[in-house]
Amino acid sequence: MIDTLSQSAIDTYQRCARRFYLRYVQGLDWPAPLTSSELDFEQAMRRGEHFHLLIQQHTLGLDVTPMVEASEDQILRDWWQRYLNQAQALIPSTARAQFSEVELGLGLAGVTLVAKFDLVVVDAEGELVIFDWKTGVPRTAQQLSATWQTIVYCFVATECGGQLVDPASASPTPVSPESVRLTYWHAREADRPVRLPYDEASHEQAHRRLSAVIMELKDLVESGEESAFVRTPNEGECRHCPYRSYCERGRVAGPEMEPEQLLGVEESMRVVEGPNDLED
Ligand code: SF4
């Protein structure tokens, strides 16, 4: 049974149901040996993770710049300078509060839907500004607005953001969708942040889409049929998939991905045995 879902797990499912099955239902470890191109890919993923960690430490008040400057990784040093010079300028200077690597969750369609944010700022008007740091290939506003990350982030922030606006309240009220804004900042296009607004219509649509995909996923998991989790017809998804050896799919390296597309999924979704304890 499904216990908790994140945008990464939903994204994994929509990219390939079989990959979701192998990772979360079967709980298989990565079986594929790395080729040289994949070692480069792994290095890029680790750099992205390192960059996120540096930002988190910096947000907590640690002076990590000397450590970055001492690094032999020129790409990491360049990203850091862009973060200092351009990303920080995007953060409201009159912020009432800010929360780094904060996780929020709510019950939806019988599971706990969680979102882990890089940074959420409560501005002077009590509105929520979400920041997500990207290190992969930049995507357009249109592409980003259609991702499960955008849908889950804005939906969860609206439903649970009152906890951040008013942390002292025992029963914080949801914030309005119009007071939630999501900014994607790409280290490779530091001067072109993508700002996405949100509104009531988007929130209602997100509710419908999330409920539908969660119910679909639950039905598949509860069927217990491996064959129901079909392989993606898009073999491009297989190029960096660690489960290729289970699927006899190609071994040519594909385009770059964001670290969270592979790494975050491991921690953000659990499939557990036993009865579901949440209401639909
Ligand atoms: S190799 Fe392709 S079909 Fe197999 S699990 Fe990975 S993405 Fe899915």
py3Dmol code that shows the C-alpha trace and the ligand (Angstrom):
import py3Dmol

protein = """\
ATOM      1  CA  MET A   1       0.000   0.000   0.000  1.00  0.00           C
ATOM      2  CA  ILE A   2       1.083   3.559  -0.566  1.00  0.00           C
ATOM      3  CA  ASP A   3       1.851   5.604   2.495  1.00  0.00           C
ATOM      4  CA  THR A   4       3.499   8.799   1.259  1.00  0.00           C
ATOM      5  CA  LEU A   5       3.989  10.390  -2.148  1.00  0.00           C
ATOM      6  CA  SER A   6       6.109  13.297  -3.306  1.00  0.00           C
ATOM      7  CA  GLN A   7       6.267  15.065  -6.635  1.00  0.00           C
ATOM      8  CA  SER A   8       9.372  13.015  -7.437  1.00  0.00           C
ATOM      9  CA  ALA A   9       7.539   9.726  -6.944  1.00  0.00           C
ATOM     10  CA  ILE A  10       4.578  10.885  -9.046  1.00  0.00           C
ATOM     11  CA  ASP A  11       6.989  12.126 -11.688  1.00  0.00           C
ATOM     12  CA  THR A  12       8.771   8.764 -11.677  1.00  0.00           C
ATOM     13  CA  TYR A  13       5.452   6.979 -12.111  1.00  0.00           C
ATOM     14  CA  GLN A  14       4.404   9.180 -15.005  1.00  0.00           C
ATOM     15  CA  ARG A  15       7.774   8.771 -16.696  1.00  0.00           C
ATOM     16  CA  CYS A  16       7.714   4.997 -16.362  1.00  0.00           C
ATOM     17  CA  ALA A  17       5.333   2.870 -14.306  1.00  0.00           C
ATOM     18  CA  ARG A  18       7.767  -0.060 -14.358  1.00  0.00           C
ATOM     19  CA  ARG A  19      10.551   2.049 -12.912  1.00  0.00           C
ATOM     20  CA  PHE A  20       8.232   3.092 -10.119  1.00  0.00           C
ATOM     21  CA  TYR A  21       7.378  -0.578  -9.532  1.00  0.00           C
ATOM     22  CA  LEU A  22      11.001  -1.746  -9.459  1.00  0.00           C
ATOM     23  CA  ARG A  23      12.119   0.982  -7.110  1.00  0.00           C
ATOM     24  CA  TYR A  24       9.206   1.399  -4.739  1.00  0.00           C
ATOM     25  CA  VAL A  25       7.180  -1.782  -4.848  1.00  0.00           C
ATOM     26  CA  GLN A  26      10.070  -4.222  -5.303  1.00  0.00           C
ATOM     27  CA  GLY A  27      12.577  -2.018  -3.484  1.00  0.00           C
ATOM     28  CA  LEU A  28      15.406  -3.009  -5.844  1.00  0.00           C
ATOM     29  CA  ASP A  29      18.791  -1.354  -5.600  1.00  0.00           C
ATOM     30  CA  TRP A  30      20.504   0.128  -8.636  1.00  0.00           C
ATOM     31  CA  PRO A  31      21.788  -2.896 -10.572  1.00  0.00           C
ATOM     32  CA  ALA A  32      23.332  -1.309 -13.679  1.00  0.00           C
ATOM     33  CA  PRO A  33      27.142  -0.926 -13.879  1.00  0.00           C
ATOM     34  CA  LEU A  34      28.307   2.581 -14.782  1.00  0.00           C
ATOM     35  CA  THR A  35      29.790   3.363 -18.177  1.00  0.00           C
ATOM     36  CA  SER A  36      32.183   6.302 -18.653  1.00  0.00           C
ATOM     37  CA  SER A  37      29.410   8.606 -19.849  1.00  0.00           C
ATOM     38  CA  GLU A  38      27.397   7.642 -16.812  1.00  0.00           C
ATOM     39  CA  LEU A  39      30.343   8.451 -14.554  1.00  0.00           C
ATOM     40  CA  ASP A  40      30.217  11.981 -16.010  1.00  0.00           C
ATOM     41  CA  PHE A  41      26.513  11.988 -15.354  1.00  0.00           C
ATOM     42  CA  GLU A  42      27.081  10.836 -11.776  1.00  0.00           C
ATOM     43  CA  GLN A  43      29.618  13.614 -11.282  1.00  0.00           C
ATOM     44  CA  ALA A  44      27.134  16.187 -12.562  1.00  0.00           C
ATOM     45  CA  MET A  45      24.502  14.815 -10.199  1.00  0.00           C
ATOM     46  CA  ARG A  46      26.875  14.996  -7.237  1.00  0.00           C
ATOM     47  CA  ARG A  47      27.846  18.557  -8.160  1.00  0.00           C
ATOM     48  CA  GLY A  48      24.168  19.491  -8.186  1.00  0.00           C
ATOM     49  CA  GLU A  49      23.640  17.912  -4.787  1.00  0.00           C
ATOM     50  CA  HIS A  50      26.735  19.667  -3.427  1.00  0.00           C
ATOM     51  CA  PHE A  51      25.482  22.992  -4.741  1.00  0.00           C
ATOM     52  CA  HIS A  52      22.130  22.541  -3.006  1.00  0.00           C
ATOM     53  CA  LEU A  53      23.897  21.668   0.231  1.00  0.00           C
ATOM     54  CA  LEU A  54      26.084  24.769   0.006  1.00  0.00           C
ATOM     55  CA  ILE A  55      23.040  26.989  -0.451  1.00  0.00           C
ATOM     56  CA  GLN A  56      21.331  25.357   2.490  1.00  0.00           C
ATOM     57  CA  GLN A  57      24.369  25.928   4.731  1.00  0.00           C
ATOM     58  CA  HIS A  58      24.688  29.502   3.491  1.00  0.00           C
ATOM     59  CA  THR A  59      21.023  30.148   4.244  1.00  0.00           C
ATOM     60  CA  LEU A  60      21.640  28.890   7.783  1.00  0.00           C
ATOM     61  CA  GLY A  61      24.370  31.504   8.200  1.00  0.00           C
ATOM     62  CA  LEU A  62      27.497  29.437   7.528  1.00  0.00           C
ATOM     63  CA  ASP A  63      30.273  31.060   5.520  1.00  0.00           C
ATOM     64  CA  VAL A  64      30.857  28.433   2.845  1.00  0.00           C
ATOM     65  CA  THR A  65      32.388  30.749   0.242  1.00  0.00           C
ATOM     66  CA  PRO A  66      36.033  30.038   1.283  1.00  0.00           C
ATOM     67  CA  MET A  67      35.333  26.324   0.896  1.00  0.00           C
ATOM     68  CA  VAL A  68      33.864  26.845  -2.572  1.00  0.00           C
ATOM     69  CA  GLU A  69      36.771  29.054  -3.612  1.00  0.00           C
ATOM     70  CA  ALA A  70      39.198  26.360  -2.522  1.00  0.00           C
ATOM     71  CA  SER A  71      37.421  23.803  -4.695  1.00  0.00           C
ATOM     72  CA  GLU A  72      39.061  22.610  -7.905  1.00  0.00           C
ATOM     73  CA  ASP A  73      35.626  22.408  -9.507  1.00  0.00           C
ATOM     74  CA  GLN A  74      35.419  25.485 -11.730  1.00  0.00           C
ATOM     75  CA  ILE A  75      31.790  24.810 -12.635  1.00  0.00           C
ATOM     76  CA  LEU A  76      30.814  24.730  -8.969  1.00  0.00           C
ATOM     77  CA  ARG A  77      32.720  27.962  -8.326  1.00  0.00           C
ATOM     78  CA  ASP A  78      30.950  29.651 -11.247  1.00  0.00           C
ATOM     79  CA  TRP A  79      27.550  28.521 -10.026  1.00  0.00           C
ATOM     80  CA  TRP A  80      28.320  29.799  -6.554  1.00  0.00           C
ATOM     81  CA  GLN A  81      29.263  33.243  -7.815  1.00  0.00           C
ATOM     82  CA  ARG A  82      26.046  33.408  -9.815  1.00  0.00           C
ATOM     83  CA  TYR A  83      24.092  32.381  -6.755  1.00  0.00           C
ATOM     84  CA  LEU A  84      25.713  35.097  -4.654  1.00  0.00           C
ATOM     85  CA  ASN A  85      25.390  37.776  -7.315  1.00  0.00           C
ATOM     86  CA  GLN A  86      22.013  36.980  -8.834  1.00  0.00           C
ATOM     87  CA  ALA A  87      19.928  34.406  -6.984  1.00  0.00           C
ATOM     88  CA  GLN A  88      20.213  36.155  -3.642  1.00  0.00           C
ATOM     89  CA  ALA A  89      18.955  39.386  -5.151  1.00  0.00           C
ATOM     90  CA  LEU A  90      15.662  37.634  -5.919  1.00  0.00           C
ATOM     91  CA  ILE A  91      14.921  36.935  -2.245  1.00  0.00           C
ATOM     92  CA  PRO A  92      12.651  39.626  -0.757  1.00  0.00           C
ATOM     93  CA  SER A  93      14.768  41.911   1.410  1.00  0.00           C
ATOM     94  CA  THR A  94      11.865  42.538   3.780  1.00  0.00           C
ATOM     95  CA  ALA A  95      11.142  38.853   4.368  1.00  0.00           C
ATOM     96  CA  ARG A  96       9.230  38.148   7.547  1.00  0.00           C
ATOM     97  CA  ALA A  97      10.686  34.633   7.734  1.00  0.00           C
ATOM     98  CA  GLN A  98      12.442  32.104   5.557  1.00  0.00           C
ATOM     99  CA  PHE A  99      12.607  28.322   5.683  1.00  0.00           C
ATOM    100  CA  SER A 100      15.355  26.333   4.008  1.00  0.00           C
ATOM    101  CA  GLU A 101      14.849  22.664   3.026  1.00  0.00           C
ATOM    102  CA  VAL A 102      11.434  22.689   4.656  1.00  0.00           C
ATOM    103  CA  GLU A 103       8.962  19.834   4.151  1.00  0.00           C
ATOM    104  CA  LEU A 104       5.175  20.193   4.244  1.00  0.00           C
ATOM    105  CA  GLY A 105       2.527  17.526   3.739  1.00  0.00           C
ATOM    106  CA  LEU A 106      -1.195  16.847   3.775  1.00  0.00           C
ATOM    107  CA  GLY A 107      -3.588  13.944   3.379  1.00  0.00           C
ATOM    108  CA  LEU A 108      -4.994  13.575  -0.141  1.00  0.00           C
ATOM    109  CA  ALA A 109      -6.854  10.639  -1.720  1.00  0.00           C
ATOM    110  CA  GLY A 110      -5.693   8.326   1.032  1.00  0.00           C
ATOM    111  CA  VAL A 111      -1.968   9.138   1.069  1.00  0.00           C
ATOM    112  CA  THR A 112       0.226  11.831   2.539  1.00  0.00           C
ATOM    113  CA  LEU A 113       1.328  14.155  -0.233  1.00  0.00           C
ATOM    114  CA  VAL A 114       4.623  15.817   0.691  1.00  0.00           C
ATOM    115  CA  ALA A 115       6.699  18.601  -0.807  1.00  0.00           C
ATOM    116  CA  LYS A 116      10.250  19.419   0.205  1.00  0.00           C
ATOM    117  CA  PHE A 117      11.165  22.960  -0.749  1.00  0.00           C
ATOM    118  CA  ASP A 118      14.643  24.389  -1.272  1.00  0.00           C
ATOM    119  CA  LEU A 119      13.539  27.704   0.216  1.00  0.00           C
ATOM    120  CA  VAL A 120      10.224  29.269   1.209  1.00  0.00           C
ATOM    121  CA  VAL A 121      10.140  32.948   2.090  1.00  0.00           C
ATOM    122  CA  VAL A 122       7.239  34.632   3.875  1.00  0.00           C
ATOM    123  CA  ASP A 123       7.338  38.182   2.581  1.00  0.00           C
ATOM    124  CA  ALA A 124       6.254  41.359   4.363  1.00  0.00           C
ATOM    125  CA  GLU A 125       2.649  40.917   3.165  1.00  0.00           C
ATOM    126  CA  GLY A 126       2.496  37.340   4.435  1.00  0.00           C
ATOM    127  CA  GLU A 127       2.687  35.875   0.921  1.00  0.00           C
ATOM    128  CA  LEU A 128       4.739  32.760   0.161  1.00  0.00           C
ATOM    129  CA  VAL A 129       7.623  32.901  -2.295  1.00  0.00           C
ATOM    130  CA  ILE A 130       9.012  29.458  -3.122  1.00  0.00           C
ATOM    131  CA  PHE A 131      12.509  29.135  -4.579  1.00  0.00           C
ATOM    132  CA  ASP A 132      13.829  26.077  -6.335  1.00  0.00           C
ATOM    133  CA  TRP A 133      17.489  25.948  -7.372  1.00  0.00           C
ATOM    134  CA  LYS A 134      18.160  24.139 -10.635  1.00  0.00           C
ATOM    135  CA  THR A 135      21.454  22.909 -12.033  1.00  0.00           C
ATOM    136  CA  GLY A 136      20.363  20.816 -15.019  1.00  0.00           C
ATOM    137  CA  VAL A 137      19.443  21.960 -18.486  1.00  0.00           C
ATOM    138  CA  PRO A 138      17.242  25.080 -18.174  1.00  0.00           C
ATOM    139  CA  ARG A 139      13.605  24.695 -19.134  1.00  0.00           C
ATOM    140  CA  THR A 140      11.071  27.275 -20.239  1.00  0.00           C
ATOM    141  CA  ALA A 141       8.275  28.656 -18.083  1.00  0.00           C
ATOM    142  CA  GLN A 142       5.805  26.656 -20.146  1.00  0.00           C
ATOM    143  CA  GLN A 143       7.713  23.430 -19.565  1.00  0.00           C
ATOM    144  CA  LEU A 144       8.198  24.092 -15.876  1.00  0.00           C
ATOM    145  CA  SER A 145       4.596  25.057 -15.246  1.00  0.00           C
ATOM    146  CA  ALA A 146       3.498  21.647 -16.526  1.00  0.00           C
ATOM    147  CA  THR A 147       5.736  19.612 -14.204  1.00  0.00           C
ATOM    148  CA  TRP A 148       4.507  17.649 -11.224  1.00  0.00           C
ATOM    149  CA  GLN A 149       6.992  19.620  -9.148  1.00  0.00           C
ATOM    150  CA  THR A 150       5.173  22.869  -9.912  1.00  0.00           C
ATOM    151  CA  ILE A 151       1.764  21.307  -9.360  1.00  0.00           C
ATOM    152  CA  VAL A 152       2.680  19.682  -6.047  1.00  0.00           C
ATOM    153  CA  TYR A 153       4.681  22.631  -4.731  1.00  0.00           C
ATOM    154  CA  CYS A 154       1.943  25.200  -5.342  1.00  0.00           C
ATOM    155  CA  PHE A 155      -0.823  22.895  -4.156  1.00  0.00           C
ATOM    156  CA  VAL A 156       0.928  21.900  -0.931  1.00  0.00           C
ATOM    157  CA  ALA A 157       2.106  25.455  -0.246  1.00  0.00           C
ATOM    158  CA  THR A 158      -1.466  26.705  -0.554  1.00  0.00           C
ATOM    159  CA  GLU A 159      -2.912  23.997   1.666  1.00  0.00           C
ATOM    160  CA  CYS A 160      -0.154  23.943   4.297  1.00  0.00           C
ATOM    161  CA  GLY A 161       1.608  27.306   3.942  1.00  0.00           C
ATOM    162  CA  GLY A 162      -0.309  28.728   6.888  1.00  0.00           C
ATOM    163  CA  GLN A 163       2.081  26.731   9.083  1.00  0.00           C
ATOM    164  CA  LEU A 164       4.891  28.958   7.848  1.00  0.00           C
ATOM    165  CA  VAL A 165       2.958  32.213   7.836  1.00  0.00           C
ATOM    166  CA  ASP A 166       1.731  31.665  11.381  1.00  0.00           C
ATOM    167  CA  PRO A 167       3.914  28.974  13.028  1.00  0.00           C
ATOM    168  CA  ALA A 168       2.534  29.752  16.491  1.00  0.00           C
ATOM    169  CA  SER A 169      -1.029  28.874  15.521  1.00  0.00           C
ATOM    170  CA  ALA A 170      -2.362  25.460  16.540  1.00  0.00           C
ATOM    171  CA  SER A 171      -4.705  25.417  13.531  1.00  0.00           C
ATOM    172  CA  PRO A 172      -3.237  27.622  10.786  1.00  0.00           C
ATOM    173  CA  THR A 173      -5.566  28.427   7.923  1.00  0.00           C
ATOM    174  CA  PRO A 174      -4.652  27.718   4.289  1.00  0.00           C
ATOM    175  CA  VAL A 175      -3.242  30.639   2.338  1.00  0.00           C
ATOM    176  CA  SER A 176      -4.921  31.845  -0.836  1.00  0.00           C
ATOM    177  CA  PRO A 177      -3.524  30.407  -4.114  1.00  0.00           C
ATOM    178  CA  GLU A 178      -2.910  33.936  -5.358  1.00  0.00           C
ATOM    179  CA  SER A 179      -0.492  34.527  -2.486  1.00  0.00           C
ATOM    180  CA  VAL A 180       1.770  31.639  -3.590  1.00  0.00           C
ATOM    181  CA  ARG A 181       4.554  32.292  -6.111  1.00  0.00           C
ATOM    182  CA  LEU A 182       7.157  29.835  -7.355  1.00  0.00           C
ATOM    183  CA  THR A 183      10.547  30.905  -8.705  1.00  0.00           C
ATOM    184  CA  TYR A 184      12.867  28.510 -10.497  1.00  0.00           C
ATOM    185  CA  TRP A 185      16.422  29.759 -10.641  1.00  0.00           C
ATOM    186  CA  HIS A 186      18.835  28.003 -13.009  1.00  0.00           C
ATOM    187  CA  ALA A 187      22.544  28.178 -12.230  1.00  0.00           C
ATOM    188  CA  ARG A 188      23.194  28.073 -15.988  1.00  0.00           C
ATOM    189  CA  GLU A 189      20.813  30.946 -16.750  1.00  0.00           C
ATOM    190  CA  ALA A 190      21.274  32.965 -13.617  1.00  0.00           C
ATOM    191  CA  ASP A 191      19.883  36.170 -15.074  1.00  0.00           C
ATOM    192  CA  ARG A 192      16.679  34.544 -16.296  1.00  0.00           C
ATOM    193  CA  PRO A 193      14.698  33.226 -13.325  1.00  0.00           C
ATOM    194  CA  VAL A 194      11.350  31.665 -14.153  1.00  0.00           C
ATOM    195  CA  ARG A 195       8.568  33.093 -11.988  1.00  0.00           C
ATOM    196  CA  LEU A 196       5.288  31.216 -11.979  1.00  0.00           C
ATOM    197  CA  PRO A 197       2.099  32.692 -10.523  1.00  0.00           C
ATOM    198  CA  TYR A 198      -0.718  30.597  -9.057  1.00  0.00           C
ATOM    199  CA  ASP A 199      -4.463  31.125  -8.746  1.00  0.00           C
ATOM    200  CA  GLU A 200      -7.706  29.515  -7.664  1.00  0.00           C
ATOM    201  CA  ALA A 201      -8.373  27.872 -11.029  1.00  0.00           C
ATOM    202  CA  SER A 202      -4.866  26.346 -11.054  1.00  0.00           C
ATOM    203  CA  HIS A 203      -5.403  25.115  -7.517  1.00  0.00           C
ATOM    204  CA  GLU A 204      -8.676  23.399  -8.372  1.00  0.00           C
ATOM    205  CA  GLN A 205      -7.123  21.803 -11.421  1.00  0.00           C
ATOM    206  CA  ALA A 206      -4.135  20.646  -9.337  1.00  0.00           C
ATOM    207  CA  HIS A 207      -6.527  19.082  -6.831  1.00  0.00           C
ATOM    208  CA  ARG A 208      -8.299  17.134  -9.573  1.00  0.00           C
ATOM    209  CA  ARG A 209      -5.105  15.971 -11.275  1.00  0.00           C
ATOM    210  CA  LEU A 210      -3.360  14.966  -8.082  1.00  0.00           C
ATOM    211  CA  SER A 211      -6.381  13.083  -6.764  1.00  0.00           C
ATOM    212  CA  ALA A 212      -6.709  11.228 -10.069  1.00  0.00           C
ATOM    213  CA  VAL A 213      -3.059  10.205 -10.358  1.00  0.00           C
ATOM    214  CA  ILE A 214      -2.855   9.135  -6.719  1.00  0.00           C
ATOM    215  CA  MET A 215      -5.980   6.981  -7.057  1.00  0.00           C
ATOM    216  CA  GLU A 216      -4.594   5.452 -10.244  1.00  0.00           C
ATOM    217  CA  LEU A 217      -1.301   4.677  -8.552  1.00  0.00           C
ATOM    218  CA  LYS A 218      -2.992   3.200  -5.502  1.00  0.00           C
ATOM    219  CA  ASP A 219      -5.133   0.912  -7.657  1.00  0.00           C
ATOM    220  CA  LEU A 220      -2.054  -0.356  -9.482  1.00  0.00           C
ATOM    221  CA  VAL A 221      -0.108  -1.001  -6.293  1.00  0.00           C
ATOM    222  CA  GLU A 222      -3.055  -2.716  -4.639  1.00  0.00           C
ATOM    223  CA  SER A 223      -3.607  -4.961  -7.672  1.00  0.00           C
ATOM    224  CA  GLY A 224      -0.248  -6.573  -6.915  1.00  0.00           C
ATOM    225  CA  GLU A 225       0.213  -7.279 -10.640  1.00  0.00           C
ATOM    226  CA  GLU A 226       3.724  -6.554 -11.896  1.00  0.00           C
ATOM    227  CA  SER A 227       2.479  -6.605 -15.486  1.00  0.00           C
ATOM    228  CA  ALA A 228       0.201  -3.651 -14.738  1.00  0.00           C
ATOM    229  CA  PHE A 229       3.288  -1.441 -14.359  1.00  0.00           C
ATOM    230  CA  VAL A 230       4.145  -1.164 -18.032  1.00  0.00           C
ATOM    231  CA  ARG A 231       7.457   0.001 -19.515  1.00  0.00           C
ATOM    232  CA  THR A 232       7.518   3.497 -20.889  1.00  0.00           C
ATOM    233  CA  PRO A 233       7.200   3.644 -24.684  1.00  0.00           C
ATOM    234  CA  ASN A 234       9.691   6.545 -24.591  1.00  0.00           C
ATOM    235  CA  GLU A 235      13.089   4.839 -24.623  1.00  0.00           C
ATOM    236  CA  GLY A 236      14.749   8.201 -24.016  1.00  0.00           C
ATOM    237  CA  GLU A 237      13.660   7.767 -20.399  1.00  0.00           C
ATOM    238  CA  CYS A 238      15.734   4.577 -20.222  1.00  0.00           C
ATOM    239  CA  ARG A 239      19.100   6.145 -21.034  1.00  0.00           C
ATOM    240  CA  HIS A 240      19.951   7.069 -17.465  1.00  0.00           C
ATOM    241  CA  CYS A 241      17.671   4.576 -15.777  1.00  0.00           C
ATOM    242  CA  PRO A 242      19.563   2.308 -13.393  1.00  0.00           C
ATOM    243  CA  TYR A 243      17.072  -0.503 -14.045  1.00  0.00           C
ATOM    244  CA  ARG A 244      17.920  -0.962 -17.708  1.00  0.00           C
ATOM    245  CA  SER A 245      19.262  -4.452 -17.140  1.00  0.00           C
ATOM    246  CA  TYR A 246      15.781  -5.514 -16.001  1.00  0.00           C
ATOM    247  CA  CYS A 247      14.233  -4.152 -19.167  1.00  0.00           C
ATOM    248  CA  GLU A 248      16.753  -4.870 -21.934  1.00  0.00           C
ATOM    249  CA  ARG A 249      16.711  -1.206 -22.898  1.00  0.00           C
ATOM    250  CA  GLY A 250      19.542   0.819 -24.527  1.00  0.00           C
ATOM    251  CA  ARG A 251      22.745   1.899 -22.853  1.00  0.00           C
ATOM    252  CA  VAL A 252      23.475   5.167 -24.683  1.00  0.00           C
ATOM    253  CA  ALA A 253      23.700   8.145 -22.338  1.00  0.00           C
ATOM    254  CA  GLY A 254      20.856  10.617 -22.651  1.00  0.00           C
ATOM    255  CA  PRO A 255      20.261  14.257 -21.796  1.00  0.00           C
ATOM    256  CA  GLU A 256      21.052  15.661 -18.395  1.00  0.00           C
ATOM    257  CA  MET A 257      18.530  15.563 -15.580  1.00  0.00           C
ATOM    258  CA  GLU A 258      18.077  17.441 -12.346  1.00  0.00           C
ATOM    259  CA  PRO A 259      19.549  15.693  -9.275  1.00  0.00           C
ATOM    260  CA  GLU A 260      16.128  15.429  -7.692  1.00  0.00           C
ATOM    261  CA  GLN A 261      14.820  13.495 -10.680  1.00  0.00           C
ATOM    262  CA  LEU A 262      16.932  10.546  -9.617  1.00  0.00           C
ATOM    263  CA  LEU A 263      18.124  11.051  -6.092  1.00  0.00           C
ATOM    264  CA  GLY A 264      15.198  12.667  -4.356  1.00  0.00           C
ATOM    265  CA  VAL A 265      12.807   9.900  -5.209  1.00  0.00           C
ATOM    266  CA  GLU A 266      14.499   7.453  -2.886  1.00  0.00           C
ATOM    267  CA  GLU A 267      13.646   9.387   0.207  1.00  0.00           C
ATOM    268  CA  SER A 268      10.374  10.943  -0.786  1.00  0.00           C
ATOM    269  CA  MET A 269       8.049   8.049  -1.187  1.00  0.00           C
ATOM    270  CA  ARG A 270       7.469   4.934   0.802  1.00  0.00           C
ATOM    271  CA  VAL A 271       5.478   1.834  -0.055  1.00  0.00           C
ATOM    272  CA  VAL A 272       4.573  -0.031   3.098  1.00  0.00           C
ATOM    273  CA  GLU A 273       2.709  -3.195   3.984  1.00  0.00           C
ATOM    274  CA  GLY A 274      -0.542  -3.047   5.882  1.00  0.00           C
ATOM    275  CA  PRO A 275      -3.860  -1.238   5.738  1.00  0.00           C
ATOM    276  CA  ASN A 276      -4.131   2.321   4.534  1.00  0.00           C
ATOM    277  CA  ASP A 277      -4.843   4.538   7.511  1.00  0.00           C
ATOM    278  CA  LEU A 278      -5.979   7.669   5.695  1.00  0.00           C
ATOM    279  CA  GLU A 279      -9.332   8.675   4.346  1.00  0.00           C
ATOM    280  CA  ASP A 280      -9.890   9.366   0.640  1.00  0.00           C
TER     281      ASP A 280
END
"""
ligand_1 = """\
8
SF4
S 14.790 0.990 -18.299
Fe 13.128 2.182 -19.219
S 11.369 0.799 -19.176
Fe 12.865 -0.008 -17.723
S 12.346 0.870 -15.746
Fe 13.868 2.195 -16.663
S 12.727 3.781 -17.712
Fe 11.319 2.087 -17.329
"""
view = py3Dmol.view(width=600, height=400)
view.addModel(protein, "pdb")
view.setStyle({"model": 0}, {"cartoon": {"style": "trace"}})
view.addModel(ligand_1, "xyz")
view.setStyle({"model": 1}, {"stick": {}})
view.zoomTo()
view.show()
